[in-house]
């Protein structure tokens, strides 16, 4: 249940970053690109912290947590890059 919640949170955070990018794009033309890069960096930190929590606190091994990290990080990052490339 935790992974779908992380993915939903990732998409909501992406929407917030893209809205901010659109708001600033009239004064700063590269705002959408900056918002996308900032989102990917912030989401990488959040996903890495989630992996660290799983290894350090929950007792999973790195090999067990790595596929979950990949899913939690790569899917939203790919969506962000795809949205930036195709629609903005």
C-alpha positions as CSV (number, residue, x, y, z in Angstrom):
1,X,0.0,0.0,0.0
2,X,2.9,2.3,0.6
3,X,4.2,2.2,-3.0
4,X,1.0,3.4,-4.6
5,X,0.8,6.2,-2.1
6,X,4.3,7.3,-3.0
7,X,3.4,7.2,-6.7
8,X,0.3,9.3,-6.1
9,X,2.3,11.8,-4.0
10,X,4.9,11.9,-6.7
11,X,2.3,12.8,-9.3
12,X,0.7,15.5,-7.1
13,X,4.1,17.0,-6.4
14,X,4.8,17.0,-10.1
15,X,1.6,18.8,-10.8
16,X,2.6,21.5,-8.2
17,X,6.0,21.9,-9.8
18,X,4.5,22.2,-13.3
19,X,1.9,24.8,-12.1
20,X,4.8,26.8,-10.6
21,X,6.7,26.5,-13.8
22,X,3.7,27.7,-15.8
23,X,3.1,30.7,-13.4
24,X,6.7,31.9,-13.9
25,X,7.1,31.1,-17.6
26,X,5.8,34.5,-18.7
27,X,8.7,36.2,-17.0
28,X,11.2,33.5,-17.2
29,X,11.0,31.4,-20.4
30,X,13.0,28.5,-19.0
31,X,10.8,28.1,-15.9
32,X,9.2,24.9,-17.1
33,X,12.6,23.3,-17.7
34,X,13.9,24.5,-14.3
35,X,10.7,23.2,-12.6
36,X,11.1,19.8,-14.2
37,X,14.8,19.5,-13.2
38,X,14.0,20.7,-9.7
39,X,11.2,18.2,-9.4
40,X,13.4,15.3,-10.5
41,X,16.1,16.3,-8.0
42,X,13.7,16.7,-5.1
43,X,12.0,13.4,-6.0
44,X,15.4,11.6,-6.1
45,X,16.1,12.9,-2.6
46,X,12.7,11.7,-1.4
47,X,12.9,8.3,-3.0
48,X,16.5,7.9,-1.7
49,X,15.3,8.8,1.8
50,X,12.5,6.2,1.5
51,X,15.0,3.6,0.5
52,X,17.3,4.5,3.4
53,X,14.3,4.2,5.8
54,X,13.5,0.8,4.4
55,X,17.1,-0.4,4.9
56,X,17.9,1.3,8.2
57,X,14.6,1.2,10.0
58,X,12.5,-1.6,8.5
59,X,15.4,-4.1,8.2
60,X,15.2,-4.8,4.4
61,X,18.4,-5.4,2.5
62,X,19.5,-3.0,-0.2
63,X,18.8,-5.7,-2.8
64,X,15.2,-5.9,-1.6
65,X,14.7,-2.2,-1.6
66,X,16.4,-1.4,-4.9
67,X,13.5,-2.5,-7.2
68,X,11.1,-0.5,-5.0
69,X,13.4,2.5,-5.2
70,X,13.6,2.2,-9.0
71,X,9.8,2.0,-9.3
72,X,9.2,4.9,-6.9
73,X,11.8,7.1,-8.6
74,X,11.9,6.2,-12.3
75,X,8.2,6.1,-13.0
76,X,7.5,9.7,-11.8
77,X,10.8,11.0,-13.3
78,X,9.9,9.5,-16.7
79,X,6.4,11.0,-16.5
80,X,7.9,14.4,-15.7
81,X,10.3,14.2,-18.6
82,X,7.6,13.0,-20.9
83,X,5.3,15.8,-19.9
84,X,8.0,18.4,-20.4
85,X,9.0,17.0,-23.7
86,X,5.6,16.5,-25.2
87,X,3.4,19.1,-23.7
88,X,5.4,22.1,-22.5
